[in-house]
Amino acid sequence: MLVTLVGFAFLFGLLLSRLGLPPMVGFLVAGFAYNLAGFEPPSGLQQVADLGVTLLLFTIGLKLDLKGLAKTEIWGTSVAHILVSTVFFTVVIWLGQQIFPLPLFDISFMAMLVLGFALSFSSTVFAVKVLEDKGDMSTFYGKVAIGILVMQDVFAVVFLAVSEGKYPTVWALLVFLLLLPLVRKFIYKLLDSAGHGELLVLSGLFFALGAGYEFFAAVGLKGDLGALILGVVIANHPKASELAKSLFSFKELMLVGFFLSVGMQGLPDVPMLLTAVVFCLLLPVKTFLYYAIVVRFGLRSRTSLFTSLSLANFSEFGLIVAALGVTQGWLPVDWLIVVAMAVSVSFAFASPFSLRSENAYQRFKLFWDRFQRGTLHAQDQMLDTGDAQVLVIGMGRVGTGVYDELMPLWPDRILGIEHNAEKADAERSAGRNVKVGDATDTDFWNSIKAANSKELIVLAMPSHHSNVYAAQQIRNAGLGSHVVAIAKFAEEVHELEALGVPSFNMYSEAGSGLARHALQAMGKSGL
């Protein structure tokens, strides 16, 4: 049975991914198909599903930036949207109960609130995947979107922690030992000793499952909350990011079990399918609520729209909340299937809008600008390039090297542009002229065209997608600048050449550069 289930998961995951949807949608469908075929669920599947959820919470803790979450545009939007969205979907379900006398809607008001709460969340997995594909994880709007999602995840974890109605024992006070510097130092020492291989993966499993889940469960607290808190404790360690990456594949594999188990809860009938579709048809309302709230914090209309479109879906955490509601007896299992279908269909609805967000912004720019406030957020101002004649876009290792080489040729007339504010601060501290900006922003290139043209633009962003998009914007804006970009593969070189942009192939030409350095070290100029 296990081999059959793995085959179902692989085939449906592959099929849906080829259609441009996240594989998790395929896993949900695989669970339904497996159930429809009459197969019995393999033993241990639920344990795998629970392990996936625990590791998900632990990795969220590893990425948790408490200072970032304290920003008003993040926590304010998160709290306001969850409250308004929960009320909205609760009212929708109540209206459905009044209008349609179906067994599906024969539920309590408590069940409606739980469903409204579950439907208020947006998908962390989907948003991260879209932002990574677009190369926008470090942009301002990307950070705002991720911050809102993390806050939502925290709310969900708190809900999971208190939902069982169990009171912690007096031993729960031992949890505060994690706040002691001596205990944290000991944890950091263990992590340092784990190295960078398989021991690092095992250390992550130990902290998430042993020191986190089992420790909290032993003192009467929710084990999943322990996994999250242990992640937060480790978040400031230099290896936190590496640990999250090392656990990524294992965590994703375990989450496959969760999505499969949801699909095996039962088969949807026509009322369930129609209800899920109606929820998805209401996604524009949920998305506009995000926009209306975010823009009130002084974010530009483009930033607010891009943030909102990244969150225009339902969440896997909504599935977890609904699954808990079923376990606690608040919800019938039919509603878990409805939420699973709504999550799956919402990804299909959201994918094209997330990938074409710039078109949605440009086409209806006048409408979006109506909601923009007069005073903009300090980190979301339009970038002024001044009298700079050379722009280096992307101040990573390559961009920094380009900047230093060109600086003597254009002193006081070269400007580095970096979308990561922390990295830009570090470059300015090193004496370089660097400003924060988003090279994929059409408004940015239009402002350059309106001001003055540039002599040279170097596209040195790590994301090829971003370099190509910036090259297209430069061409569309009609700038008469010389443009050069970096590339890693031959197909990337060809794609840039099609736009009339010469490129430097980092891998093939790095060998030539190394050879020249070797000859110089030997006192030879070449052969």
N, C-alpha and C positions, 0 to 999 in steps of 0.2 A: 504493500500500500504506500509506503514511504516513497519508493521510486516512482510510482504512478503520480503521486502528489507533486513531487519535484518536477516531473515532466510537464504536468499541467501548468505549474507556476512558470516554468521557463518558456513554454510555447506561448502562453497568453501574455506574459510580460514582454516577450520579444515582439509579438504582434502589435500590441498597443504602443510600444515604444517606437515602432516603425511608423505609426500614425501620428507621432509627435506628442504623445501623452506620456506622463510619468509611468514607469513600470508598475508602481503600486496599484494603479488602476487595473492593470492586467492581473495582478495577484488577487484583487478582490473578485474580479470576474472568474478567475481560476477556481476560487473557493466555491462560487455559485455553480460553476460547471461540474466540479468534482462532486458536489452534493447532488446535482441533477442526475449525474450518471449513476447514483446509488451506492457510491463507495463509502466505507466507514472511515472517519477521521483516524489517523495514526495515533497511537498512544504517545503521550508526552508532548503533543503539539501545543497544548495550552501552556505548559511550562516554558516552552520556547517563546511563545507569544509574550508571556509575562517578563521573561528575561530581556526581550527586545525593548519593551516599554521602560524597564529599569535602566538599561544602558542609554536609552534616548534621553532620559532625565539627567543621568550623570554627565553626558556630553554637553547638554544644555548648560549645566552648572559650570563646566570647564570654560565655556565661552561667555559666562555672565560677567558683564561690566557694571558693577553697582553704581559707579559714578555716572556712566552713560545713561542708565535707567532713571537717574534722578533728574534728567533734563525734562522740562515741562512739556515739550512737544511730544515726548515719548510716553511718560506716565499719564499725562493729561489726556492724550488721545486714546490710550489703552483703556483707562477707566471709563471715560465718557462713551466710547464706542461700545464696550461690553454692556454697559447699562442700557443704552438706547437700543442696541441691536437685540439684546435679550428681550426687552419689552416688545419690540416690533415683532419678532418671530413668535413670541408667546401669544400676542394678539392674533396673529395670522392663524395659528393652530386653533385658538379658541373660536375664531370665526368659522374655520373649517368644521369644528364640532357642531356649531349652530346650524350650518347650512347643509352639511352632508351627514345624514344619520347612518353612518357606517360603523361596524365594529372596531375598525382601526382607530377611530376618534373617541372611543369610549374609554377615556383616560381621565385621571384626576388633574386638578390645577397644578399640583406639585409636579406631576409628570410633564405638564406643559412648560413649566419654568425650567426644568432640567433640559428639555429639548431646546428651548429658546437659548439657554446658556451654551449648550453644545454647538448650536448653529451660529453663535456669535464669533467663534474662533475662526482664524485663517490658518492656512497650512504653512508651517515652518519648512517642511521638506520641499514643497512645491516652490515657495518663494526663493529659498536658497538655490535650488536648481536653476530657476530662471535667471536670478542675479548672477550666478556663476557663469552661465552660458553667455550672458551679455557682457561679462566683465565688469559688473557694476557693484560688486560686494562692498567696495571701499568708498563708493560715492556717498554724498551726503544723504540722498534719498534712500540709498541702499541701507545705510546705517540706521536711518529712522525706521524703515520698514522692519529690519531685523530687531531693533529695540522694542518696537510694538509687539512683535511676535514673541519675543522672550518674556515680556511682561504678561502677555496672555498665557504663556506656558506656566509662569509662576502662579497665576490665578488658578489655572487648572490643577496644578500640583497641590495648592492649598485646599482646593475643593476635594481632591482625592484623599488628602490627609484627614479631613474632618468628616468625610461622608459616612464612614463606617460607624460613627457614633460611639467609639470606644474611648474611654478616658485613659490617659497615660498613667503609668505607675510612678511612684516617687523616684524610682531609678531613672526616670526620664531627665532628671536634673543633670545626669552624667553627660548629657549631650553638650552642655555648656563647656565641657572640657576641651571641645574642639576649638574654642575661642582663645585658649591659652597659647601664648607664643611658644612655649616649650613643646606642646603637643604638635603644633603646626610645624615646628622645626624638625621634629622626629619624622613626621609624614614626608616632609621635603627630603630628608636624608634617605629614606627608603626609596623615594622616587629617583633620586640621584644615583643610587646604587643599582637601579634596574637597567641602566645602560640604554641602548637604542634598539634592541632586537626583540625577541619573543618575551623576554622578561618584562619589558615595558608593557606589552599587551596584558600579561598576567597580572602586573601590578594594577593596571586599570580595572581588571575584573575583580581583583581583591578589594580595592577601595570601594567600587560600586556595590558589589554584592555582599562582601564581608563586613568591612568597616562602616559601610553605609546602610544597606538594606537590612541585613541581619541584626546589626547593632540597634537600629531604631526600632525594629520589630520586637526585639527582646525587651525593650523598656516600655512597650505599649504604644509606640508611635508608628505612623505609616512608613513602611519600609521604603517606598518610592521617594518619600520626602528626604530620607537619609541619603539616598543616592544623589539627589539634587544638591543637598548641603555639602556632601563630601566633594562634589565637583566644584562648588563655590570655594571651598577651603583651598583646593589645589589650583584654582584659576590663575592666581598670581605667580605660580611657579613658571620658570622659563620653559619647562617641558610641557606645559598644559596644552599648547597647540599641537605639539608632536604626539602627545598621548591621545588627543581627540582623533587625529588622523589615523593613528595605529589601530584604534578601536572601530573606525568607520565601517570597514567591510564586515566585521563581525556583527556590529550593531545592525547594519542594514539586513544582513542575512537572518538575524533573529526577528526583525520586524516583518520580514516576509511571512513568518509563522503567524504573526498577529493579524495581518491582512487576510491571510488564508482562513484563519479561524473565524473571522467575522463573516466571510462569505459562506461558511459552513453552518451558520446559525439557522438558516432556513432559505427558502426560495421566495422571491418577490412575486406578488400577484399584481393585477392591474391597478387596484387602488394605491398600492405601495409605489409602483413605478410612477403613476401620475402625480402622487404627492411629492416624490423626489424631484420630478421635473418642475413642478410649481415652485418649490424652494429655489431651484436654480434660476428660474425666470425672475425671481426676486433679488438675484445677486446684484443687478444694477442699483437697487435701493441700498443694499449693504455697502456697496462700493462708494456711492455718493455720500453716504454717512461718513465714511472715512475721509473723503475729500473735504466735506464741509467742516469737519472738526480740525483736520490737520492744517488747513489754510488759515484758520483762526489764530494759529500760533506764529503767524508772520512768514510762513514758507511761501516761496514763489508758486504760482499756479502750476508750472511744469513740475516742480518738485512734489507738490501735493498730489498731482494727478498720477505721476509715476509711482509714488508710494502707494496710492490707493489701488492702482491696477495690479501691483504686486501682491495685494492682499485680497483680491477679488475672487475668493473661493471659500470652500468649507475645509475643515481641518481634520487631520488624522487624530488630533487631540479631542475633537468633537466625538470621534468614534470611541475613544477611550472613556470619555465622560458618559456617553450613551451606554457603553458596555458595563460600566460601573452601575448605572441606573438600573440595568437589567438584573445585575447581580444582587442589588439591594432590594429588588422587588418594586421599584418605583415605575419602571417601564415594562411593557410587554416586549418580547423579543422581536416582534414585527417592526417596532420603531427603530431598533438597532439596524435592521436591514434597510429601512427607509433612509436612515442617516448614511449608511454605507453607500447606497445608490446615489444619494445627493452629493457626497464627497467625490465619487467617481465622475459623475456627470459634470460637476463644477469644474474639475480640471480640464475637461474637454471644452467647456465654455470659456474658461479663463486663458487658456494657452494662446489663442490668436491675439487677444487683446493685450496680453503682457508683452508679446514679441513685437507688436505694432503700436506700442504706446506713443512713439514719436509722431506717427501719422495721426493718431487720435488727438494729440495735443495741437499739432499744426492745423488740422482741419477745422477744429472748433476753438481756436485760440481766443477769439474775442469772447466767447461764452465763458471759458475758464478764467479769463482775466477779470471778469466782473466780480469774482469772489476774492481776488487777491487784495490783501491789505496794503495801505499806503506805506507803512513802515515795515521793512522786511527784516527777517531774522539775520543776525550778525554773520552767521556762517552760510547764508544763502543769497548774498549780494551778487550782482552781476560783476564779473571780473573786468577790470580796466587794465589793458596791457600797456598803456602809456606810449612812450616813444620807442619801445623795444622793437628792433628790427629782426631779431632772431628769437624764435620760440622753440623751446625743447619741451615736448609734451610727454610727461611720464618721467619722474625723477627717481627711478630705481637705479640699479648699478650701471646699466647701459646709459640711461639718460644722464646720470651724474658724470659719467666719463665723457660723454659728448659735450656737456656743458663746460667742463674744465678745459677741454681741447679748444673750444670755440671762444672761450672768454678772452684770451689775449687778442683775438682778431676783431671782436666787437665789444670792447670794454664799455660798460655802462649801458649797452644796448642789447643785452641778451637777458631773456626771462625764462625761467623754468616754471612749468605748470604741472601741478600734482593734485589729484583728486583726494588723496589721503591727507587730512589736516595734520595728523601727528607727524607724518613723514615730511610734510612741508615745513613744519616748525623745526624739525631736526636739521633740514638743509639750510634754513635761514640761520640757525645757530652756528653752522659751519661756514657762514660768510657768503652763501650763494643767494642770488636774487630769485626767490621762489614764491609763487602765489598759489592759492587753492583755486582750482577750476575744473570743470568737467568738459573734456574735449568732445564728448558725444552730444553736447547741448547745442542745438541749432541756433538758439538765441546768442550763444557765445560767438559763433562764427559770423552771424549777421551783424553783431556789434563791431567786430573787427573790420568788416567790409564798410560799415558806416563811418568808422574812424579813419584808419589809415592802413594801407597794405603792408605786409611784412616781406622782408627780403628772403628769409629762409625759415621753413618750419620743419622740425625733425619730430617724427612720430615714433616715440620710443616706449610706448605703453606695452606692458607684458601681454595684454590680450590682443590677439590678431584681429578679432572681431571689432574691437574698439578702434584699432588703427585703420581698418578698412572703412568703418563708418565715418571716422574723422576725415579721411581722404575724400569720401563722397561729399561730405558737407563743405569741404574746401572747394571742391569742383563746382558744387551747386551754387556756392556763394560768389563764384567768379573771381576769386582772389588770384592775383598774378604772382604768387609767391613760388619759389622753388620748394618742393616738398620731397623729403626723403623719409623712408620708414625702415623699421627692422622687421625681419621675418625669421622663422625657424625651419621651415620646410619648403621644398621646391614648389608645391602647389600654392603656398602663401605668396611666394615671389611672383608667380604667374598672375595671381589675383590682383596684386598691387600693380603689376605692369599693365593690366587691362584698364586700370584707372589712370595710367600715365604717371605712376609714382615709382621711381627707382628705389630698390631696397637693398639692405645689407643682410645677407644670410648669415645669421649668428653662428651656425654650426659649421658650414662649409668654409666661410671666410675666416673663422677664428683660427683654423689651422694655418692659414697663410700668415696671419698676424703673429702667431707663435713662432713660425719659421723665421720671420724677419727679426724678432727679438733674439732668437737663438744666434742668428748670423751677426747681429750687432754685438752680442756678448763675446763672440769669437773675433771681433774686429774686422769682419767681412761685410761688405755692402750688398752682396748678392752673387748669384752665379749667372 
